[in-house]
Amino acid sequence: MTQTDPIAAEDLARHAQKMARKKAARDRMMQTRTGEKGLIIVHTGPGKGKSSSGFGMIMRCVAHGMPCAVVQFIKGAWDTGERRLLTTHFADLCQFHAMGEGFTWETQDKARDIAAAEAGWARAQALIRDPAIRMVLLDEINIAFRYGYLDVAQVLAFLEAEKPPMTHVVLTGRGAPEALVEAADLVTEMTQVKHPFRAGIKAQAGVEF
């Protein structure tokens, strides 16, 4: 036995005691968390991962056999991996509607952008109203709010009045309006620490789309 063995044993014992206390506290907390409800979930911020996180939840729904739907605003013209996967293999569980035509600097036509956003929102309302659909992802809708293509007050009024109690709605995109952040049940802000685009690396399949 080396000199350090007793110290290592004491560390292990302290760690076990600490984790036991933490588990007991966690178990007590979990006993009080019994409610369920359909959530309004917002992914925003300048960092990468907002849409990726939303599609991760859509894939969880698919894995659980829960009907879900995606409405893509703004970048709906892109041929993305998630779109290929969902429409090719999981169309029976996930409806996918690519309603945008590209970023505003690509279309350079505000009237057309507004019309596309309004059409996307009309489709989203029909999907959200359907109680059989458990989650609806409104991808990049925050960009539509930012440019004034959609009125956030009208969207929030609809969600409050017509969203079924157990339907989750996920809204992604940077610059989420304060009113949306205030109304949401779950808000995550993605921060950017480093991004390869700044080093001259273009968007790549499997990472950005």
RAKARA-V614658 format. One record per residue. N is the residue number from 1. PHI is phi as a letter, one per 40 degrees, with the letter a starting at -180 (NA if undefined). OMEGA is omega in whole degrees, -180 to 180 (* if undefined). D_LAST is the distance of its C-alpha to the last C-alpha in whole Angstrom. Layout:
BEGIN
n=N phi=PHI omega=OMEGA d_last=D_LAST
n=N phi=PHI omega=OMEGA d_last=D_LAST
END
This chain:
BEGIN
n=1 phi=NA omega=179 d_last=56
n=2 phi=c omega=-179 d_last=55
n=3 phi=c omega=-175 d_last=55
n=4 phi=c omega=-177 d_last=52
n=5 phi=d omega=179 d_last=51
n=6 phi=c omega=179 d_last=53
n=7 phi=c omega=179 d_last=51
n=8 phi=c omega=179 d_last=48
n=9 phi=c omega=178 d_last=49
n=10 phi=c omega=178 d_last=50
n=11 phi=c omega=179 d_last=46
n=12 phi=c omega=-180 d_last=45
n=13 phi=c omega=179 d_last=47
n=14 phi=c omega=179 d_last=46
n=15 phi=c omega=180 d_last=43
n=16 phi=c omega=179 d_last=44
n=17 phi=c omega=179 d_last=46
n=18 phi=c omega=180 d_last=43
n=19 phi=c omega=177 d_last=40
n=20 phi=c omega=178 d_last=43
n=21 phi=c omega=180 d_last=44
n=22 phi=c omega=179 d_last=40
n=23 phi=c omega=179 d_last=39
n=24 phi=c omega=178 d_last=42
n=25 phi=c omega=179 d_last=41
n=26 phi=c omega=179 d_last=38
n=27 phi=c omega=178 d_last=40
n=28 phi=c omega=180 d_last=42
n=29 phi=c omega=-178 d_last=39
n=30 phi=c omega=179 d_last=37
n=31 phi=c omega=-180 d_last=40
n=32 phi=c omega=-179 d_last=40
n=33 phi=b omega=-175 d_last=36
n=34 phi=b omega=-176 d_last=37
n=35 phi=c omega=174 d_last=36
n=36 phi=b omega=176 d_last=33
n=37 phi=a omega=172 d_last=31
n=38 phi=c omega=-172 d_last=28
n=39 phi=b omega=165 d_last=26
n=40 phi=c omega=-172 d_last=25
n=41 phi=b omega=-178 d_last=22
n=42 phi=b omega=171 d_last=20
n=43 phi=b omega=-175 d_last=17
n=44 phi=a omega=180 d_last=18
n=45 phi=h omega=-176 d_last=18
n=46 phi=c omega=-176 d_last=17
n=47 phi=c omega=178 d_last=15
n=48 phi=c omega=172 d_last=12
n=49 phi=h omega=-177 d_last=11
n=50 phi=c omega=177 d_last=12
n=51 phi=c omega=-180 d_last=10
n=52 phi=d omega=179 d_last=9
n=53 phi=c omega=178 d_last=13
n=54 phi=c omega=179 d_last=13
n=55 phi=c omega=174 d_last=11
n=56 phi=c omega=178 d_last=13
n=57 phi=c omega=175 d_last=16
n=58 phi=c omega=179 d_last=16
n=59 phi=c omega=174 d_last=16
n=60 phi=c omega=177 d_last=19
n=61 phi=d omega=179 d_last=20
n=62 phi=d omega=-179 d_last=20
n=63 phi=c omega=178 d_last=21
n=64 phi=c omega=-179 d_last=24
n=65 phi=g omega=-178 d_last=25
n=66 phi=c omega=177 d_last=24
n=67 phi=d omega=-177 d_last=23
n=68 phi=a omega=-177 d_last=20
n=69 phi=a omega=177 d_last=18
n=70 phi=b omega=169 d_last=15
n=71 phi=b omega=-179 d_last=16
n=72 phi=c omega=174 d_last=13
n=73 phi=c omega=171 d_last=15
n=74 phi=g omega=-173 d_last=14
n=75 phi=c omega=-177 d_last=10
n=76 phi=c omega=180 d_last=11
n=77 phi=c omega=-177 d_last=12
n=78 phi=c omega=172 d_last=8
n=79 phi=c omega=-174 d_last=8
n=80 phi=b omega=178 d_last=5
n=81 phi=c omega=-179 d_last=6
n=82 phi=c omega=178 d_last=7
n=83 phi=c omega=179 d_last=9
n=84 phi=d omega=-176 d_last=10
n=85 phi=c omega=-174 d_last=12
n=86 phi=c omega=-178 d_last=13
n=87 phi=c omega=-178 d_last=15
n=88 phi=c omega=-171 d_last=16
n=89 phi=b omega=-172 d_last=17
n=90 phi=b omega=-178 d_last=18
n=91 phi=c omega=179 d_last=19
n=92 phi=c omega=-179 d_last=22
n=93 phi=b omega=-175 d_last=21
n=94 phi=b omega=172 d_last=18
n=95 phi=c omega=-177 d_last=19
n=96 phi=b omega=-178 d_last=15
n=97 phi=b omega=178 d_last=16
n=98 phi=c omega=-171 d_last=14
n=99 phi=b omega=-178 d_last=16
n=100 phi=c omega=180 d_last=15
n=101 phi=b omega=-178 d_last=15
n=102 phi=h omega=-179 d_last=14
n=103 phi=c omega=-173 d_last=15
n=104 phi=c omega=179 d_last=18
n=105 phi=c omega=177 d_last=19
n=106 phi=c omega=-179 d_last=17
n=107 phi=c omega=-179 d_last=20
n=108 phi=f omega=-178 d_last=23
n=109 phi=a omega=-174 d_last=24
n=110 phi=c omega=-179 d_last=25
n=111 phi=c omega=180 d_last=27
n=112 phi=c omega=178 d_last=24
n=113 phi=c omega=178 d_last=21
n=114 phi=c omega=180 d_last=24
n=115 phi=c omega=179 d_last=25
n=116 phi=c omega=179 d_last=21
n=117 phi=c omega=179 d_last=21
n=118 phi=c omega=177 d_last=24
n=119 phi=c omega=177 d_last=23
n=120 phi=c omega=-180 d_last=20
n=121 phi=c omega=176 d_last=23
n=122 phi=c omega=178 d_last=25
n=123 phi=c omega=180 d_last=23
n=124 phi=c omega=180 d_last=22
n=125 phi=c omega=179 d_last=26
n=126 phi=c omega=180 d_last=27
n=127 phi=c omega=-179 d_last=24
n=128 phi=c omega=-180 d_last=25
n=129 phi=c omega=-176 d_last=29
n=130 phi=c omega=-176 d_last=29
n=131 phi=c omega=178 d_last=30
n=132 phi=c omega=-180 d_last=29
n=133 phi=c omega=-171 d_last=25
n=134 phi=c omega=179 d_last=25
n=135 phi=a omega=175 d_last=21
n=136 phi=b omega=177 d_last=20
n=137 phi=c omega=177 d_last=16
n=138 phi=b omega=-171 d_last=16
n=139 phi=c omega=179 d_last=13
n=140 phi=g omega=178 d_last=14
n=141 phi=c omega=179 d_last=17
n=142 phi=c omega=176 d_last=19
n=143 phi=c omega=177 d_last=18
n=144 phi=c omega=175 d_last=20
n=145 phi=c omega=-175 d_last=22
n=146 phi=d omega=-178 d_last=22
n=147 phi=c omega=177 d_last=23
n=148 phi=g omega=178 d_last=25
n=149 phi=c omega=178 d_last=24
n=150 phi=b omega=179 d_last=25
n=151 phi=c omega=-178 d_last=28
n=152 phi=c omega=180 d_last=27
n=153 phi=c omega=179 d_last=30
n=154 phi=c omega=178 d_last=30
n=155 phi=c omega=-180 d_last=27
n=156 phi=c omega=178 d_last=29
n=157 phi=c omega=177 d_last=32
n=158 phi=c omega=-178 d_last=30
n=159 phi=c omega=-180 d_last=29
n=160 phi=c omega=-174 d_last=32
n=161 phi=c omega=-167 d_last=34
n=162 phi=b omega=179 d_last=32
n=163 phi=c omega=176 d_last=30
n=164 phi=d omega=-172 d_last=31
n=165 phi=d omega=-175 d_last=32
n=166 phi=b omega=179 d_last=30
n=167 phi=c omega=174 d_last=27
n=168 phi=c omega=176 d_last=24
n=169 phi=b omega=-178 d_last=22
n=170 phi=b omega=-179 d_last=19
n=171 phi=b omega=-176 d_last=18
n=172 phi=b omega=176 d_last=15
n=173 phi=h omega=-180 d_last=15
n=174 phi=c omega=176 d_last=17
n=175 phi=g omega=178 d_last=21
n=176 phi=d omega=179 d_last=22
n=177 phi=c omega=-179 d_last=25
n=178 phi=d omega=180 d_last=28
n=179 phi=c omega=178 d_last=29
n=180 phi=c omega=178 d_last=26
n=181 phi=d omega=-179 d_last=26
n=182 phi=c omega=-176 d_last=30
n=183 phi=c omega=-173 d_last=29
n=184 phi=c omega=175 d_last=27
n=185 phi=c omega=-177 d_last=27
n=186 phi=b omega=180 d_last=25
n=187 phi=b omega=175 d_last=23
n=188 phi=b omega=178 d_last=21
n=189 phi=b omega=179 d_last=20
n=190 phi=c omega=176 d_last=17
n=191 phi=b omega=179 d_last=19
n=192 phi=b omega=176 d_last=18
n=193 phi=b omega=176 d_last=20
n=194 phi=a omega=176 d_last=18
n=195 phi=a omega=-176 d_last=15
n=196 phi=c omega=179 d_last=15
n=197 phi=d omega=-180 d_last=14
n=198 phi=c omega=178 d_last=18
n=199 phi=c omega=177 d_last=19
n=200 phi=g omega=-180 d_last=17
n=201 phi=c omega=-179 d_last=14
n=202 phi=c omega=175 d_last=11
n=203 phi=c omega=-174 d_last=8
n=204 phi=b omega=178 d_last=7
n=205 phi=c omega=180 d_last=5
n=206 phi=g omega=178 d_last=6
n=207 phi=b omega=-180 d_last=6
n=208 phi=c omega=-176 d_last=4
n=209 phi=a omega=* d_last=0
END
